[in-house]
Amino acid sequence: MKKEATQEPKAHLNGTSKEATSKIDAIKELIFGENIQEYNSEFEALKADILAKKEELQNLISTVESELLQNIDSLSTDINIRITDLENSINDKLDTIDDKKVNRKLLSELFIKMGEKLSD
């Protein structure tokens, strides 16, 4: 019984035997031999070209990303400087306005004190 089991062709996962698969491969080679080799070489060339383009695009994306980050940092610094300058300018103008405009209540108190001193 063991001899009979070993003489049967071993089946592949899809249910075909190794013998049948090799015959099919031989027939495919006879019919499409040169064309398949050409297609395979063309596919390999296309694959290599696509991988090269992908790497080139990744490098370009990386370069653009770093440039954008530098530009954003530069703009952020510039905006912060301008905001600080505007704040300083506004504070200076407010100080100038406070110096020019005297509080009416304070002025009236000063006049009252001056009038009191004059009458003494």
C-alpha positions in Angstrom: 0.0 0.0 0.0 2.8 2.4 0.8 4.2 1.9 -2.7 0.9 2.9 -4.3 0.7 6.1 -2.3 4.2 7.2 -3.3 3.6 6.5 -7.0 0.6 8.9 -7.3 1.6 12.3 -8.5 1.6 14.9 -5.7 -1.1 17.5 -6.1 -0.6 21.2 -5.8 -2.8 23.4 -3.7 -5.0 24.2 -6.6 -5.6 20.5 -7.3 -3.3 20.1 -10.4 -0.4 17.8 -10.4 3.2 18.8 -10.8 3.4 16.9 -14.1 0.4 18.8 -15.5 1.8 22.1 -14.4 5.2 21.4 -16.0 3.4 20.4 -19.3 1.4 23.6 -19.2 4.5 25.7 -18.6 6.2 23.9 -21.5 3.3 24.7 -23.8 3.2 28.3 -22.7 6.9 28.6 -23.3 6.5 27.2 -26.9 3.6 29.5 -27.7 4.5 32.7 -25.9 8.2 32.1 -25.1 9.8 35.2 -26.7 6.8 37.5 -26.0 6.7 36.6 -22.4 10.4 37.3 -22.0 10.0 40.6 -23.8 7.0 41.5 -21.6 9.0 40.5 -18.5 11.9 42.7 -19.5 9.7 45.6 -20.3 7.8 45.2 -17.0 11.2 45.1 -15.1 12.3 48.3 -16.9 9.0 50.0 -16.1 9.3 48.9 -12.5 12.8 50.3 -12.2 11.8 53.6 -13.9 8.8 53.9 -11.5 10.9 53.3 -8.5 13.5 55.9 -9.7 10.7 58.4 -10.2 9.2 57.6 -6.8 12.6 58.2 -5.1 13.1 61.4 -7.1 9.6 62.7 -6.1 10.2 61.8 -2.4 13.5 63.8 -2.5 11.7 66.7 -4.1 8.9 66.6 -1.5 11.5 66.5 1.3 13.3 69.5 -0.2 10.0 71.5 -0.6 8.9 70.6 2.9 12.1 71.9 4.5 12.0 75.1 2.4 8.4 75.7 3.5 9.2 75.1 7.1 12.1 77.6 6.9 9.8 80.2 5.2 7.2 79.7 7.9 9.8 80.2 10.6 11.0 83.3 8.9 7.5 84.7 8.5 6.7 83.9 12.1 9.8 85.8 13.3 9.0 88.8 11.0 5.4 88.9 12.2 6.5 88.8 15.8 8.9 91.7 15.2 6.3 93.7 13.5 3.8 93.1 16.3 6.3 94.1 18.9 7.1 97.3 16.9 3.4 98.1 16.7 2.9 97.5 20.4 5.8 99.8 21.2 4.5 102.5 18.8 1.0 102.3 20.4 2.4 102.6 23.9 4.5 105.6 22.9 1.5 107.3 21.3 -0.6 106.6 24.4 2.1 108.0 26.7 2.2 111.1 24.4 -1.6 111.5 24.5 -1.6 111.2 28.3 1.1 113.9 28.5 -0.8 116.2 26.2 -4.3 115.6 27.6 -4.6 116.5 31.3 -7.4 115.1 33.3 -10.1 117.7 33.9 -10.7 116.6 37.4 -7.0 116.9 38.3 -6.8 120.3 36.6 -9.8 121.6 38.5 -8.3 120.4 41.8 -5.0 122.2 40.9 -6.9 125.4 40.1 -8.8 125.2 43.4 -5.6 124.7 45.4 -3.9 127.5 43.5 -6.9 129.7 44.2 -6.8 128.8 47.9 -3.1 129.7 48.0 -3.7 133.0 46.3 -6.4 133.9 48.7 -4.3 133.1 51.7 
